[in-house]
């Protein structure tokens, strides 16, 4: 397990008093408790003292007292009032970051000991975007299930924007996605592993289904089912329309659900962009519903590469590390040009 170096935390703290008194042991002697760690993390998450208090099931006055205690122990102001609540200072952000790591490590101790006691082998929490879910996660799950039947794997399919934030909140061990533009990439360990290609799907019998080649100009008049605004696939398709000087579709349903996307496509003349791996899975090629067809377009929908992403400073538990390594190994088989030398 990752051991937090106290000196890393000290560098983020104000230079009040002798350095020895600011060591982790000094903080404990000064009265720092686990509840203080939970409180600073809750304040960081909720941005309001009242909401943080509610999350920890204590009163607001009790939460305010805890904040005062923490500031006395740390010898620095940890948060300041803003128009909509509170905002952590640089010392508060440093404290919250380290507190989150400590609490996570305690959770990992619980997971590891529970797995050892039960002999079950552990639990893996994985988040992934759709393309690598089919090409990488499913084969890895099959390998793990065959070789280590005691390991329980939890998989969540979502957009990169959602997954990256959930990863920071410790809801996943690692994710197969991309780091969103609005998050600091220095928070993550990123191993680029594969290119995602997308395509357009329609129902069997759609006016464009049997057309030899479909152009952008053929598409705006139809209804569309898109991923939510701001997602990479949505932006890429919109960029193609703009670059081709073709009007953007006007009748749009937004959903991150692949199941709903396919259902809407099969029950209307809607067009939907989805990952090609997934499209092939839900068509006759993958044994899926024969109602779905992939359009043959005269343009490619290439999305920037996805990666194996974990949080810096957060060690993967053994079961998750095993799963991570299997996915990395398979990715190097599928994308040998991206394998490290």
Steps between C-alpha positions, in 0.01 A plus 500: 500500500609856437654665802447873527824687563443750777751739344275535194222630724736728692601679181137612462472635856589846634842537667362572850695343784777238489485256210495204738173622650337488154584135440212253485568390858488863612159544338366193680640623831329833435165324480451424129234228462348297219183706527704809417621330182145406407383855563762673284428257215124560538552878493715467189229293333189693602640856517266576790540440874132410539511245217822349635340473845194328353721255309672404826171497692603768749365847577633811329633647830689174559646521149606861558671399825685221319619749238626731773680206665666404171618855437644512852684171446627587151568863603356633176168617358350207311202662329345837430147612433392572143164602356357147481665334797866440581816442302814329625820701525828362364559346844149356503543349156831341601345362819192367315714331236708315759196424716328339202805280440512391866130414506531309174793299634291402802223386265755295308618338826141398566461361146826309516443349844141406411626325187769315697251390765246374248750358253287664232794668331379859510281741309575715195322826415546601136355787300520503122377673187321274252770402248756346739216343697451261210855460369694504829282471812289202391800277407675598825189411700489161329866437585460606862181297547668187365828532692378670820133415553499671840559849360188715467509755217278810496482688168338836430469634144482878476655799327856611581373818668302298753752219547799724569315682777376172646859371495616801703214428743632143544203332333731312261841336533587615148320597182525450124425848375658839433595780737245780446640837392377672816683268744867528597682215320764502774247330729514182292726222379416469131599208276379563144386169353264524204327699231122519498318497170131578475232457235134583435221250558140492373218246496452236236290654222616855574505723188882513521560137597549367149670806353848397376671806647350754741630860509464764770251688283266197515470516880368828650135441402473191722446484875817430698581325826814653649712457809461797738643837386872538560586130471781414261294300251232768486760774447680301231182446296406867536849598384453289187175680417658841558815419299283370214284816509195280559220612737497329838203270572214689665290218646715334763454267797789504749578187699806321636310169499599263222187290560274802453702609196449166327131491598439847352689412183305177453163672547550805277701650216755639746874487438744443786881508528645228724834325541565262211584211733161540662323548166640173369393330821136611470470416129483160336882480505495474877186293529300805605161620373478480122302826496819706534714598201833683475505776238780496244619861511751690289653646817666348805406570862825469692515600864816576693661197670369365829723397789532291811464761774562476874552764768854603583610393846221243530622140490278243332394208722632161379179394323471831317871493407451153350205625294691815398796292377275266298337793323838660431632171362203458267521862385858443391383205292223704334707817458863386473604838359407657836692251714787654688850408391 
